[in-house]
Amino acid sequence: MEIRIASNAGFCFGVRQAIEKAEQLIEDGQGPLATLGPLIHNPQEVSRLENLGIHSYDHFDDMTEKNVILRTHGVTPAVCREADCRGLTTFDCTCPKVRAVQKLAEKYAEDGYQVLILGDANHPEVQGIVGWSGDRAKVFFAPEEIRNWDLAHQKVCLVSQTTEKTERFASAVEILQDLDLEDLVVHNTICAATRDRQHDAGNLAREVDMMIVIGGYNSANTNKLVSICQDAGAPTHHVETAADLQAEWFDGITLIGLTAGASTPDWIIREVIDKMEELTMEQGLEQGYGTLDPLNLYDVVTGTVVKITPDEVMVDVGGKSEGVIPKKELSFQKDPDVEELVKVGDEIQVMVIKMENNEGHMVLSKKRADQEKAMDALQEKFDNDEIIEAKVVNDVKGGVIVDIGARGFVPASHLDTKYVEDIKQFVGNTYRFKIIEFDPNPENRKIILSRRALIEEEEKEKREELWKTLEVGETRKGTVQRIASFGAFVDLGGVDGLLHISEMGWGRVKQPTDVVNVGDEIEVYILALDEAKGKISLSLKKLLSNPWDDVDERYEVGATAHGKVVRIAPFGAFVSLEDGVDGLVHISQIAWEHVEQVEDVLKVGQEVDVKILDVDKDRKRISLSIKELKERPASEAPKQKPRREARPKTDVPVVNEDISTNLGDVFGQLLDQDDAE
């Protein structure tokens, strides 16, 4: 049994361009994206795009995305205006062939022509063309409908839906030529690729025992292919996926033809072919049929590199002509160096993605063959939780792309255990990864990898070993990893400990960066360990001598010292004599005159000379005085009162409650009297 595949099966240029542009937008970080209606008429491919972050909506009101793709079928000017009014960013993926028809409809409608459109009035492509004609175009599906309109003495322009049948268009032209028109302009806007596809399908249908047509049930061009094959006399089956194939269709069939609509992706065609080969091979074994043609569209074959150019690679696949690998089909790298990937004489596996190009060469893909080959191996690695090495080939929004024989994605959050500010630094480097999510299904293919998972496992092992060796009271070397307002986190070799700002020195530390900076290697003292909570308290000042141990030797009572005001309180000012040693100047010791508020005399940062009044080493207190270093003003000296009659020396003067005085003043006066006598 033999399967013959039409040479123009699958994605047309416009659809492939739209899909590639949509995928590139996602890679460039423009996602998530929205489309007004499905991007193409293939539900399985639309579902795959949905998983990439390209969502289809029927109305603008349902959209939450701000970036919108204009579908391949095109849209009306009104849709473009509404998108602008809503502040949406649009990316035009309209098929170039469709856009050309829109421009024709717009031009001839403005020139006063009655625009006639052959096509399905309910199809989005036709609705878009009508919109560009200023809603003045008339649509017909059957050529005979033209006779129902009064077009006499009018100027008429005829265009067509790009996927229409050429025979129906020719019939419409004949009818219009028989009418009494002022002018008739005919533009055959049926896509050339569509014409070729339809022509190939019709010819193939006349040669085979049965036709299989692959494509969405809602695809206009696919349905037309079905009709063409049926008109050619071949029993024809329309399928969307391999699951729609039925074994009984192949009973008694020796030659099968296959074609696919313009919206049918390669991976669905490949699945259908594989399933057909499976079904027909089973029947061949049972009924004695011959083997299948070994080289078909989407087959993976081994070939030899015979020539390399900057843009493509020529490969001998043992056929009647050499095959070519376009540069973009070599690797998942964004702009690969061809000569780094293959050399002349290399034997490589390639997938046939097109039977023949304009130059008669088979079009091949190395990256797709690598991807198919890699799937089984990647599945095994994922199932066994194995580690793989891969090169980062590109950066996109939210992560990077790695080449693992297939296209793998590493989210930015999985590149490292720490925050990564610039993911571009990873591009071009090879790292070890673990596959954390794997779906080989072509419709939902997803391969997510993580480097962070491996680092976390390694760090966990390090932490467990380190905790076994840590002890309170020991000194360890570490590296400052991060600084916060309250302290610094120090890596002790797999575990971070907190060096609180209060433990950075005996003196007052305003901010951690006054003592340490990120990257500093320092020795720290372990104050406390809490393995259950994963907390380690560290100290620097424990490794420094305590300045209070011999403070009484450096600051003798009655001596003079120099210091700086570091803090002011209502009752006085604290003066730093050295790091870790502060003394208090009580408000009563600031000046001989009365001080209402400390701030009236002293300011933080002011340098002052002080006299040591008292040192209490155990309680870590030093009493200081500023006024004792200054001469006592005469106005502050105790005043003598007029001499009174002599009284017994033992008498004590009465203190009036309304006079501001104190015991010092009273006894001072008595002493003055004794001296006078």
BADREN-767976 format. One line per 3 residues: number of its first residue (from 1); their letters; for each residue x, y, z of C-alpha. Coordinates in steps of 0.001 Angstrom, whole numbers. Layout:
N
NUM> a> X Y Z; ...
***
This chain:
677
1> mei> 0 0 0; 1277 3450 -911; 545 6902 446
4> ria> 997 9876 -1878; 1099 13375 -391; 137 16495 -2353
7> sna> 3146 18803 -2737; 1263 21849 -1399; -222 20328 1754
10> gfc> -289 22223 5044; 460 25780 6102; 428 28369 3351
13> fgv> 2853 31302 3428; 387 33686 5100; -573 31266 7876
16> rqa> 3007 30179 8550; 4088 33821 8696; 1309 34634 11178
19> iek> 2153 31671 13423; 5861 32461 13411; 5194 36138 14125
22> aeq> 2885 35262 17027; 5450 32859 18501; 8198 35462 18078
25> lie> 6094 38063 19893; 5764 35676 22824; 9518 35002 22799
28> dgq> 10190 38747 22703; 8142 39250 25857; 5040 40830 24305
31> gpl> 2688 38234 25813; 115 37483 26867; -1565 38263 23549
34> atl> -5171 38347 22405; -6808 37726 19032; -10277 38842 18007
37> gpl> -11492 35470 16800; -9094 32534 16239; -5793 33427 14583
40> ihn> -6356 30609 12082; -9164 28107 11498; -7646 25072 13184
43> pqe> -8861 24328 16722; -5878 22149 17658; -3357 24798 16632
46> vsr> -5417 27493 18370; -5295 25344 21517; -1504 25049 21223
49> len> -1216 28817 20864; -3452 29240 23903; -885 27335 25952
52> lgi> 1791 29747 24726; -233 32715 25983; -2157 33688 22826
55> hsy> -5839 33814 23725; -8797 34043 21349; -11859 36184 22122
58> dhf> -15095 36945 20314; -15392 40493 21684; -13060 43267 22861
61> ddm> -15007 43480 26139; -13801 39995 27073; -10107 40841 26675
64> tek> -7796 41569 29585; -4628 41686 27458; -3290 44975 26087
67> nvi> -1489 43496 23060; -3719 42236 20243; -2899 40266 17084
70> lrt> -4977 40986 13979; -5833 37538 12631; -4761 36139 9252
73> hgv> -8242 36651 7799; -7984 40402 8382; -10375 42763 10145
76> tpa> -12517 45760 9234; -11354 49390 9652; -13948 49693 12420
79> vcr> -12169 46991 14418; -8847 48855 14038; -10436 52095 15222
82> ead> -11997 50425 18257; -8661 48870 19210; -7069 52338 19063
85> crg> -9844 53851 21162; -9318 51177 23812; -5592 51946 23941
88> ltt> -4601 48502 22641; -1352 47760 20839; -2037 45826 17638
91> fdc> 219 43507 15645; -1045 42948 12107; -830 39293 11032
94> tcp> -3256 39694 8131; -2264 37451 5227; -564 39632 2559
97> kvr> -2899 38166 -78; -5959 39145 1954; -4563 42616 2583
100> avq> -4192 43070 -1188; -7895 42288 -1696; -8839 44755 1047
103> kla> -6912 47511 -733; -8615 46735 -4036; -12068 46868 -2452
106> eky> -11225 50173 -782; -9832 51752 -3953; -12617 50762 -6332
109> aed> -15372 51587 -3861; -13904 55095 -3499; -13782 55356 -7322
112> gyq> -17531 54693 -7543; -17448 51033 -8546; -19868 48457 -7247
115> vli> -17566 45925 -5627; -18701 42287 -5942; -17096 39612 -3770
118> lgd> -17288 35907 -4549; -17209 34054 -1250; -18908 33146 2008
121> anh> -20606 36212 3509; -20199 34753 7007; -16452 34189 6677
124> pev> -14279 36729 8582; -12071 37321 5548; -15078 38360 3443
127> qgi> -16522 40465 6262; -13210 42311 6495; -13151 42995 2738
130> vgw> -16719 44333 2902; -15628 46671 5696; -12771 48062 3592
133> sgd> -15237 48786 790; -17116 51096 3129; -19775 48387 3585
136> rak> -20882 49001 -31; -19715 45673 -1485; -22127 42875 -2399
139> vff> -21281 39258 -1602; -22458 36202 -3514; -21715 32521 -3096
142> ape> -23318 31107 -6273; -22422 32898 -9536; -26063 32782 -10620
145> eir> -26940 35195 -7794; -25441 38006 -9885; -28431 37883 -12220
148> nwd> -30699 38936 -9323; -29045 42354 -9065; -29688 45345 -11288
151> lah> -26159 46222 -12356; -26959 47703 -15763; -24864 50741 -16707
154> qkv> -22833 50481 -13498; -19132 50256 -12999; -18357 46867 -11432
157> clv> -15213 45476 -9819; -15088 41703 -9185; -12816 40193 -6498
160> sqt> -12863 36900 -4657; -12265 35333 -1296; -8651 34101 -1499
163> tek> -9637 30453 -957; -12441 30280 -3565; -12627 27733 -6395
166> ter> -11215 28962 -9713; -14094 27353 -11661; -16713 29333 -9751
169> fas> -14781 32566 -10271; -14596 31890 -14032; -18371 31342 -14105
172> ave> -18933 34679 -12354; -16749 36455 -14920; -18759 34941 -17811
175> ilq> -22067 36126 -16323; -20785 39673 -15759; -19414 39885 -19291
178> dld> -22919 39208 -20617; -24372 42180 -18677; -24681 45732 -19980
181> led> -22116 47351 -17693; -20460 50735 -17983; -17163 49175 -16970
184> lvv> -16030 45803 -15655; -12766 45352 -13754; -11861 41777 -12825
187> hnt> -9201 40917 -10242; -8693 37209 -9718; -7692 37385 -6054
190> ica> -7731 33645 -5440; -4364 32987 -3803; -1895 31333 -6170
193> atr> -935 28903 -3421; -4630 28077 -3017; -4985 27511 -6747
196> drq> -1926 25248 -6726; -3203 23422 -3667; -6600 22874 -5265
199> hda> -5053 21878 -8604; -2697 19368 -6952; -5495 17935 -4817
202> gnl> -7775 17453 -7851; -5048 15782 -9902; -4027 13534 -7012
205> are> -7649 12573 -6365; -7951 11292 -9931; -4947 8989 -9443
208> vdm> -5684 7354 -6100; -8221 4992 -4608; -9060 7299 -1673
211> miv> -8284 10832 -455; -7648 11952 3113; -8033 15725 3626
214> igg> -6673 17120 6916; -7874 20408 8388; -10279 22153 10720
217> yns> -13934 21422 10145; -14490 25199 10243; -11755 25885 7652
220> ant> -13168 27224 4375; -10148 26271 2268; -10107 22738 3716
223> nkl> -13782 22237 2964; -13167 23380 -614; -10370 20795 -929
226> vsi> -12833 18117 222; -15315 19257 -2414; -12654 19284 -5155
229> cqd> -11482 15756 -4293; -15063 14497 -4254; -15737 16170 -7621
232> aga> -12674 14382 -8990; -14374 11085 -8168; -12260 9880 -5232
235> pth> -13854 8626 -2003; -12822 11443 357; -12588 11630 4149
238> hve> -12167 14912 6016; -10312 14588 9345; -9095 17124 11905
241> taa> -6711 14827 13753; -5334 11289 13626; -8040 10231 16069
244> dlq> -10651 10722 13323; -9150 8013 11085; -11118 4764 10870
247> aew> -9461 1452 10032; -12292 236 7775; -11655 3112 5350
250> fdg> -8462 1372 4225; -9960 -2035 3469; -9072 -2982 -99
253> itl> -7247 325 -717; -3828 168 -2373; -3170 3833 -3206
256> igl> -4039 6648 -802; -3791 10375 -1480; -3326 12968 1262
259> tag> -3606 16751 1317; -4171 19359 4014; -5715 22796 4325
262> ast> -3712 25998 4584; -4378 26195 8334; -3230 22670 9170
265> pdw> 25 22609 11199; 2883 20255 10422; 2567 18294 13645
268> iir> -1044 17284 12934; -113 16144 9402; 2752 14110 10883
271> evi> 421 12437 13391; -2109 11575 10704; 598 10098 8451
274> dkm> 2002 8048 11349; -1461 6729 12170; -2174 5916 8516
277> eel> 1125 4059 8251; 267 2157 11404; -3182 1180 10118
280> tme> -2031 328 6608; 1024 -1564 7853; -1218 -3720 10014
283> qgl> -3403 -4417 7023; -351 -5028 4850; 842 -7683 7257
286> eqg> -2600 -9261 7330; -3359 -9015 3611; 102 -9200 2039
289> ygt> 263 -5622 721; 3571 -4022 -241; 5517 -1626 1968
292> ldp> 4964 2107 2075; 7027 4613 181; 9915 5193 2665
295> lnl> 10213 8955 2049; 7166 11088 2766; 6414 14528 4088
298> ydv> 7513 14806 7763; 9573 11623 7606; 12832 11716 9562
301> vtg> 15772 10512 7460; 19558 10409 7684; 21543 12452 5170
304> tvv> 25062 13694 4499; 26032 17371 4487; 27468 18170 1039
307> kit> 27534 21971 989; 27314 24853 3470; 26408 28481 2777
310> pde> 25709 31282 5280; 21956 30835 4782; 21408 27112 4198
313> vmv> 22881 23627 4228; 22676 21147 1324; 22096 17553 2373
316> dvg> 22173 14366 317; 19253 12259 1528; 19669 9596 -1154
319> gks> 16842 10870 -3334; 16797 12109 -6885; 17828 15566 -5678
322> egv> 19552 17122 -2709; 17592 18608 142; 18167 22013 1736
325> ipk> 18034 23042 5383; 17222 26763 5774; 19315 28469 8453
328> kel> 16340 28901 10792; 15657 25135 10628; 19131 24215 11882
331> sfq> 18812 25090 15534; 16664 26733 18181; 19300 29455 18493
334> kdp> 18100 32874 17386; 20912 33481 14886; 23050 30339 14700
337> dve> 26512 30137 13168; 25927 27505 10488; 29511 26236 10419
340> elv> 29519 25735 14188; 26556 23384 13924; 27445 21196 10941
343> kvg> 30442 20388 8773; 30646 19033 5240; 30614 15242 5448
346> dei> 28590 15125 8681; 25775 12584 8813; 22713 14191 10355
349> qvm> 19072 13392 10859; 16570 15713 9178; 12804 15946 8828
352> vik> 11154 16480 5443; 8997 19602 5862; 8299 20278 2180
355> men> 8543 17878 -724; 9827 20455 -3187; 10673 24167 -3264
358> neg> 10837 26474 -6288; 14255 25129 -7176; 13138 21515 -7059
361> hmv> 14871 20739 -3745; 13300 18969 -815; 13110 21284 2231
364> lsk> 14488 19741 5421; 14686 20629 9112; 17427 19515 11480
367> kra> 15949 21131 14586; 12594 19377 14141; 14288 16014 13637
370> dqe> 16428 16664 16730; 13309 17588 18663; 11444 14403 17710
373> kam> 14501 12321 18529; 14977 14129 21843; 11439 13575 23101
376> dal> 11925 9953 24217; 15255 10704 25875; 13844 13789 27602
379> qek> 10818 11830 28805; 13152 9262 30363; 15254 11956 32037
382> fdn> 12129 13627 33379; 10724 10324 34698; 14036 9453 36378
385> dei> 14606 12961 37751; 17962 13124 35913; 20206 16152 35492
388> iea> 20984 17448 32000; 23471 19967 30641; 22218 22525 28134
391> kvv> 23317 25766 26526; 21282 28940 26967; 20658 30181 23417
394> ndv> 18321 33140 23844; 16699 35416 26396; 12980 36241 26321
397> kgg> 10616 38046 28645; 10371 36085 31852; 13267 33712 31240
400> viv> 15667 32085 28776; 15531 29456 26028; 17834 26428 26220
403> dig> 18684 23961 23473; 18136 20417 24720; 17523 18934 21311
406> arg> 14122 20552 21737; 13134 24012 22821; 13288 24281 26603
409> fvp> 12274 27253 28744; 13814 28313 32049; 11817 30951 33974
412> ash> 13953 33768 35373; 12956 32719 38892; 14512 29292 38226
415> ldt> 17904 30527 37032; 19303 31011 40531; 18310 30981 44175
418> kyv> 19020 34696 44296; 17346 37468 42340; 18768 37789 38821
421> edi> 18821 41378 37640; 20066 40731 34081; 19187 37358 32519
424> kqf> 21289 38173 29429; 24384 37153 31390; 23299 33513 31050
427> vgn> 23043 33520 27216; 25820 31538 25548; 26753 29613 28699
430> tyr> 26134 25949 29504; 24566 24954 32828; 23141 21924 34598
433> fki> 19352 21769 34752; 16543 19600 35983; 13323 19154 33986
436> ief> 10471 20186 36280; 7598 20106 33764; 7338 18005 30613
439> dpn> 4560 17573 28063; 5718 15990 24768; 2303 16289 23116
442> pen> 2858 18481 20007; -427 20243 20679; 597 21323 24176
445> rki> 4359 20754 24063; 5971 22264 27113; 9431 21666 28584
448> ils> 10226 23731 31683; 13645 23449 33322; 15171 24722 36530
451> rra> 18715 25495 37593; 17525 26782 40942; 16218 23334 41924
454> lie> 19726 21887 41621; 21339 24771 43487; 18771 24408 46278
457> eee> 19541 20693 46595; 23275 21389 46744; 22784 24174 49275
460> kek> 20555 21934 51365; 23304 19309 51548; 25840 21976 52463
463> ree> 23534 23354 55151; 22975 19943 56707; 26727 19269 56871
466> lwk> 27491 22753 58193; 24915 22589 60965; 26652 19470 62268
469> tle> 29876 21424 62808; 28620 24775 64120; 28989 25549 67845
472> vge> 28081 28549 69985; 31161 30490 71041; 33353 29576 68099
475> trk> 34775 31953 65508; 34005 31429 61806; 34973 33089 58543
478> gtv> 32147 34266 56330; 31217 36492 53411; 28746 39365 53645
481> qri> 25910 38449 51248; 23250 41038 51923; 22790 44178 53989
484> asf> 19577 45408 55613; 18862 48405 57826; 19061 46219 60940
487> gaf> 22243 44325 60106; 24089 42128 57617; 23603 38529 56473
490> vdl> 26842 36578 56421; 27315 33324 54468; 29223 30866 56637
493> ggv> 29591 28340 53808; 26032 27363 52927; 24102 28914 55782
496> dgl> 23506 32617 56375; 23759 34108 59841; 22580 37539 60999
499> lhi> 25117 40039 62236; 22809 42515 63967; 23799 46171 63895
502> sem> 24045 46142 67700; 26742 43439 67458; 28929 45235 64929
505> gwg> 30994 47087 67526; 31104 48396 71054; 30336 51872 69812
508> rvk> 27133 53193 68312; 26780 52131 64615; 24506 54371 62545
511> qpt> 24241 52023 59566; 25721 48584 58756; 27666 49901 55768
514> dvv> 29779 51964 58145; 31312 48650 59245; 30818 46051 56456
517> nvg> 29910 45877 52762; 28593 43157 50458; 31422 40827 49469
520> dei> 33550 41519 52564; 35196 38448 54097; 35076 38756 57872
523> evy> 35505 36714 61035; 32457 36480 63267; 31610 35054 66659
526> ila> 28639 32673 66938; 26305 34004 69602; 23353 31619 69219
529> lde> 22088 28720 67052; 18508 27678 66311; 18602 24863 63749
532> akg> 14834 24319 63894; 14243 27868 62698; 17427 28017 60638
535> kis> 18680 31071 62534; 22237 31956 63493; 23123 35046 65532
538> lsl> 26577 36484 64959; 28764 39120 66585; 31773 41196 65659
541> kkl> 32148 43048 68927; 32692 39792 70819; 35977 39517 68948
544> lsn> 36986 43031 70021; 38337 43951 73478; 35685 45448 75752
547> pwd> 36659 49101 76286; 35028 49051 79746; 37410 46426 81097
550> dvd> 40120 49003 81894; 38134 52209 81542; 39107 53400 85040
553> ery> 42753 53286 84062; 42215 55520 81033; 39754 57937 82611
556> evg> 40740 58938 86165; 38387 61015 88272; 39345 64685 88016
559> ata> 41057 64244 84668; 40042 66141 81531; 38892 64384 78335
562> hgk> 37722 65348 74876; 34578 63918 73263; 31639 64416 70935
565> vvr> 27978 64830 71796; 26193 61782 70366; 22749 61969 71952
568> iap> 20638 64488 73828; 18017 63645 76437; 15854 65905 78636
571> fga> 18168 65273 81593; 21480 65791 79848; 23804 64947 76977
574> fvs> 25733 61736 76204; 29298 62324 75114; 31349 59695 73287
577> led> 34862 59509 74714; 35830 56620 72400; 34093 53775 70530
580> gvd> 31890 52001 73029; 32467 54425 75910; 29924 57176 76478
583> glv> 29611 59457 79485; 26728 61568 80726; 26864 65315 81221
586> his> 23901 65986 83486; 21937 69123 82637; 23134 70620 85954
589> qia> 26760 70091 84823; 26472 71839 81475; 26879 75425 82672
592> weh> 27035 77462 85888; 23997 79420 84852; 20567 77782 84775
595> veq> 19943 75687 81610; 16308 75345 80644; 16831 72809 77806
598> ved> 19941 70876 76855; 19414 71774 73175; 19836 75447 74035
601> vlk> 23514 74837 74762; 24607 71613 73091; 24038 70005 69688
604> vgq> 24602 66441 68472; 28018 66241 66820; 29451 69106 68849
607> evd> 32928 68443 70259; 33433 69333 73903; 35997 69135 76705
610> vki> 34770 67464 79866; 35951 66751 83385; 35655 63221 84776
613> ldv> 33484 63378 87878; 32934 59670 88501; 33690 56290 86860
616> dkd> 31583 53177 87601; 33193 50377 85574; 30762 47670 86687
619> rkr> 27662 49627 85743; 29386 51096 82651; 28706 54687 83703
622> isl> 30850 57782 83615; 29694 61135 85018; 31031 64174 83211
625> sik> 30993 67914 83669; 31517 70791 81285; 31007 73623 83741
628> elk> 33738 72360 86098; 36282 73267 83449; 35054 76836 83394
631> erp> 35548 79629 85962; 32561 80158 88187; 31046 83581 87366
634> ase> 31003 86133 90178; 27260 86508 89772; 26936 82854 90678
637> apk> 28999 83206 93924; 26972 83006 97171; 25933 86501 98309
640> qkp> 26583 87748 101887; 23562 89032 103737; 23678 92133 106057
643> rre> 25200 91352 109423; 22654 90852 112122; 23020 90881 115830
646> arp> 25166 88128 117081; 23385 84929 117671; 24564 81694 119100
649> ktd> 26698 79857 116589; 24448 76860 116781; 21426 78753 115471
652> vpv> 20352 77893 111901; 18685 80629 109804; 15055 80128 108965
655> vne> 14508 79333 105288; 11566 81185 103755; 9546 78903 101478
658> dis> 9062 81650 98893; 12822 82189 98488; 14642 79982 95963
661> tnl> 17568 78496 97889; 19085 75190 98893; 20988 73652 101801
664> gdv> 24291 74436 100142; 23451 78121 100153; 22395 78032 103804
667> fgq> 25457 76240 105102; 27630 78377 102872; 26307 81486 104579
670> lld> 26980 80042 108036; 30536 79324 107076; 30914 82856 105764
673> qdd> 29654 84230 109119; 32097 82100 111072; 34946 83324 108908
676> ae> 33880 86913 109451; 33780 86505 113211
***
